Each structure stands twice: as structure tokens, then as C-alpha cells.
Amino acid sequence: MEKGRVIGHGARADVFAWGEDKCLKLYWKGTDPAGVAGEAEATRIIHQAGLAVPECFGTVTVEGRPGILFEWIKGPAMGEVLLRHPWLTRRLARLMAELHAAMHEIVVPDIYPAQRPGLVRCISAAGQLSGEVKEAVLRALATLPDDNRLCHTDLHPGNILMGPGGPVIIDWQSPRRGSAVADVARTVLLVRGTVRHIKQPLARGAVSLLTPVFLQAYLKRYGQLRPLPRAEIERWLPVLAAARLAEGIEAEEESLVSLATTVLRG
């Protein structure tokens, strides 16, 4: 079968129709096939655990590019719905909190990749930070509690599809075993950073207004479902900001450096 029309774009892959009920997530040439296979396997396992994720049908190579065949969830991303229907902000935020809390109820075995070593590697690789700040961030990380919960590490409204059967979480490229609170704090960081990627003034203004409303409703609902120490979230944020710098996201660099350096005040 040949790939069909383009139905989506991502930072590292395009998504194509594949028949009537499947889609092909096709990564750029040069992408490590082992990483793609890991995403497919993680999605398959998490789907079998009963979480709301697409069914995975394995890996393929198309035009020299590694790809994954998924169930085609025919619906917009939550982020698109938010922009089109801003009056749904609180409702959608609560829905994301419910999905995230359900994810964090899943305890994963020790063989699953741990959250903390990856953070240490990313913080150490953040060339935008001085040695003094890196050392302070790593000390702060060492004081934060660990756990064995399933963490997405990239959950935000763009990675939730509003399918006909309900919302579905996508892009399981780097799930980890670790702290649920850290995973919530990572989501807060990502949602706050969204506005820096929007170039249209009207959309940027709308997102600036909606972001605090969305996060307030998200954190409130999550806290109703699972323990959520707000002070611990604040302690995680500079650590996660420092680690995110290693991703080379230019639009967020200034704000991430500023947040990461707040550890020196502690």
C-alpha cells in the first residue's frame, strides 16, 4: 500500500493517511530506526494497559524513512479546539487533567527507562547555562522525590486528539518511569511556552490570556484526583527548564535560562 494524503505535520515527522482507518507517522530521513521502534513498542504496551492511546500496527520503512502505522484518530488536536472555541478552555483543561491523572495511576517496572538520568544528561548538555547554574540545578534535582509512575514527558494540548470515541494521547516518543509531579510540572512548562511559538498577533494575544486560565483549571482538577503538592511543582520547574534547554528551542531559550537560574536564589 502507498501512503495517502498528508494529514499532519510534526517537528520530526509527517503523518499520512494509510488506507481508510490507519495513518502513517513517517520520520525524517536519518532518524534512528531504533528510537522509532521504541515509540511503537511503548504505544503498543500502553494501549494494552487500557490507557487512551492509538492502537499501533508496527513499524515500516517508506521511501527510505522509518515510520509507524497507527490507528487513525479522526479528530482535531485539543490545542486547535482551544483556539477555535476558547469558551471551552476550563472544560478541556479538566479533561487533560483527568487523562494525566489516569496515566499516573499506572506503576511501571524497573526495566522501564527512568526519568532522572535523562534529566541529568540534558542539564549537563545545556550550553546556555554556566557551570555554577548547572551544579545548582543538579543539586536541586537530587533533593526532589522520585517515583515509578508512567510519565509521558511531553503532554500538552497538541498531543491530545479529540477523536469520535473520546480524547486520545499521542506521541509516546519518550515515556519514562518517574515522578508524576515532575510530569505535571513539565506540562506546565510546555503550556506556558506555547505562546512563544505563535507568530500571529491575535492568536498570540488569545493564547496569552487563555494560558493561565487553562493551567489553573488543569492543576485544580488534577489535584482533586491525585496528590499534587504545589510547592514541589515550583521546585521542579527550574530543573525542567534547564533540561529543556538541551532541546535547542530558540523561541523559548531566554525564558528557560531565566527560570533555570532561579535555583541560585534558593
C-alpha positions in Angstrom: 0.0 0.0 0.0 1.2 3.5 -0.8 0.9 6.4 1.6 -2.1 8.8 1.0 -2.6 12.5 1.6 -0.8 14.4 4.3 -3.0 14.7 7.4 -0.5 16.3 9.8 3.0 17.7 10.4 5.2 17.4 13.5 8.6 18.6 14.5 10.3 15.4 13.3 7.7 13.6 11.2 4.8 13.9 8.8 1.6 12.0 9.1 -0.1 10.5 6.1 -3.3 8.6 5.5 -2.8 4.8 5.1 -6.0 3.3 3.8 -9.3 4.3 5.4 -8.6 3.6 9.1 -4.8 3.8 9.6 -2.2 6.6 9.4 1.5 6.5 8.8 3.8 8.6 11.0 6.8 9.0 8.8 10.0 10.3 10.3 12.7 12.4 8.5 15.5 10.6 6.8 18.3 10.0 9.2 16.1 9.3 12.2 17.3 6.4 14.3 15.0 3.4 13.5 15.7 2.1 17.0 14.0 5.1 18.5 11.0 4.8 16.2 10.7 1.1 17.1 10.8 2.1 20.8 7.9 4.6 20.3 5.9 1.9 18.5 6.5 -0.7 21.3 5.8 1.8 24.0 2.5 2.8 22.4 1.5 -0.8 22.0 2.2 -1.7 25.6 0.4 1.4 26.9 -2.6 0.7 24.7 -2.8 -2.8 26.1 -2.7 -1.3 29.6 -6.0 0.4 28.8 -4.9 4.0 28.5 -6.5 6.2 25.8 -3.8 5.9 23.1 -4.0 4.9 19.5 -3.6 1.3 18.5 -0.2 0.6 17.0 0.3 -1.8 14.0 4.1 -1.8 13.9 6.9 -0.2 12.0 7.6 0.2 8.3 10.1 1.9 6.0 8.8 4.1 3.3 11.0 5.9 0.8 13.9 5.3 3.0 12.3 6.8 6.0 11.3 4.9 9.2 7.6 5.1 10.2 4.9 3.7 12.4 1.4 2.6 11.5 -1.3 3.8 13.9 -5.0 3.7 14.2 -6.2 6.9 12.5 -7.9 9.1 15.2 -10.1 11.3 13.1 -10.4 14.5 15.1 -8.6 17.7 15.8 -5.9 18.3 18.4 -7.1 19.8 21.7 -5.0 22.8 21.0 -6.9 23.5 17.8 -10.2 23.2 19.6 -9.0 25.7 22.3 -8.2 28.3 19.7 -11.5 27.9 17.8 -13.6 27.6 20.9 -11.9 29.5 23.8 -15.1 29.3 25.9 -14.2 25.6 26.3 -10.9 26.3 28.0 -11.7 25.2 31.5 -13.6 22.1 30.3 -10.7 21.0 28.1 -8.2 21.7 30.9 -10.1 19.5 33.3 -10.2 16.8 30.6 -6.5 16.9 30.2 -6.0 16.7 33.9 -8.2 13.6 34.0 -6.2 11.9 31.3 -2.9 12.8 33.0 -4.1 11.6 36.4 -5.3 8.2 34.9 -1.8 7.9 33.3 -0.1 8.4 36.6 -2.1 5.7 38.3 0.0 3.2 36.2 3.0 1.9 38.0 5.7 0.7 35.7 8.5 -1.9 36.3 12.1 -1.0 36.9 13.1 -2.2 33.4 11.3 0.9 32.0 13.6 3.9 31.2 14.0 6.1 34.3 13.2 9.8 34.2 16.1 11.1 36.2 19.2 10.0 34.2 17.8 11.7 31.1 17.3 14.9 33.0 20.9 14.8 34.3 22.2 14.3 30.7 20.1 17.2 29.3 21.1 19.6 32.1 24.7 18.7 31.7 24.4 19.4 27.9 22.7 22.8 28.3 25.4 25.0 26.9 23.4 28.1 27.6 24.0 27.7 31.4 27.1 28.4 33.4 28.8 25.7 35.3 27.6 27.3 38.5 23.9 27.2 37.5 24.2 23.6 36.2 25.7 22.4 39.5 22.9 24.2 41.4 20.3 22.7 39.2 21.7 19.2 39.6 21.8 19.7 43.4 18.2 20.8 43.3 17.3 17.7 41.3 18.9 15.4 43.8 16.6 16.8 46.6 13.4 16.0 44.7 11.5 12.8 45.3 11.5 10.0 42.7 8.7 7.6 41.9 7.8 4.7 39.5 4.8 6.2 37.7 4.2 6.2 33.9 5.2 9.7 32.6 4.6 10.9 29.1 7.2 13.7 29.4 5.5 15.7 26.5 1.9 16.0 27.4 0.2 19.2 26.2 -3.0 20.1 24.2 -1.2 19.5 20.9 -0.6 15.8 21.8 -4.2 15.0 22.6 -6.5 14.2 19.7 -10.3 14.8 20.2 -11.4 11.6 18.4 -15.0 10.5 17.9 -14.6 7.9 20.7 -13.1 10.4 23.1 -9.7 12.0 23.7 -6.6 10.1 22.8 -3.0 10.8 23.9 -0.4 10.6 21.1 3.4 10.9 20.6 4.8 8.4 23.0 8.4 9.1 21.9 9.9 9.3 25.4 7.7 7.8 28.1 9.6 7.4 31.4 9.3 5.8 34.9 9.4 8.6 37.4 7.7 11.3 39.4 4.1 12.2 38.4 4.6 15.6 39.9 7.6 16.2 37.6 5.5 15.1 34.7 2.8 17.6 35.7 5.4 20.3 36.1 6.8 19.5 32.6 3.3 20.0 31.2 3.0 23.4 33.0 6.3 24.4 31.4 5.2 23.3 27.9 1.9 25.0 28.1 3.5 28.3 29.3 5.9 28.1 26.4 3.3 27.7 23.7 2.7 31.4 23.3 6.4 31.9 22.2 5.8 29.8 19.1 2.8 31.8 17.8 3.6 34.5 15.3 0.1 35.8 14.5 -0.6 38.7 16.9 -4.3 37.9 17.5 -3.7 34.3 18.2 -0.7 35.1 20.4 -2.8 37.5 22.4 -5.6 34.9 22.8 -3.2 32.3 24.0 -1.6 34.7 26.5 -5.0 35.3 28.0 -6.1 31.6 27.9 -2.9 30.0 29.3 -3.3 31.0 33.0 -7.0 30.1 32.9 -6.2 26.7 31.3 -3.4 25.9 33.8 -5.4 26.9 36.8 -8.3 24.6 35.8 -5.9 21.8 34.9 -4.0 21.9 38.2 -7.2 22.2 40.3 -8.8 19.2 38.6 -5.6 17.1 38.8 -5.3 17.9 42.5 -8.8 16.6 43.0 -7.8 13.3 41.6 -4.3 12.7 42.8 -1.9 14.3 45.4 -0.3 17.4 43.9 2.0 19.4 46.2 2.1 22.8 44.5 5.4 23.7 46.2 7.0 20.7 44.7 5.9 21.7 41.2 7.6 25.1 41.8 10.8 23.2 42.8 10.7 21.1 39.6 10.2 23.9 37.2 13.8 25.4 37.2 15.2 21.8 36.9 12.9 21.0 33.9 13.6 24.4 32.3 17.4 23.7 32.4 16.8 20.2 30.9 14.6 21.6 28.1 17.4 24.0 27.0 19.2 20.9 25.6 16.4 20.6 23.1 17.6 23.7 21.3 14.2 25.5 21.1 15.3 29.0 20.3 11.9 30.7 20.8 11.9 29.6 24.5 15.6 29.9 25.3 15.6 33.3 27.1 12.7 32.4 29.3 14.1 28.9 30.1 17.5 30.4 31.1 15.8 32.9 33.3 13.7 30.2 35.0 16.7 27.8 35.4 18.8 30.5 37.1 16.2 31.0 39.8 17.8 28.0 41.6 20.7 30.3 42.7 18.2 32.1 44.9 17.3 29.0 46.8 
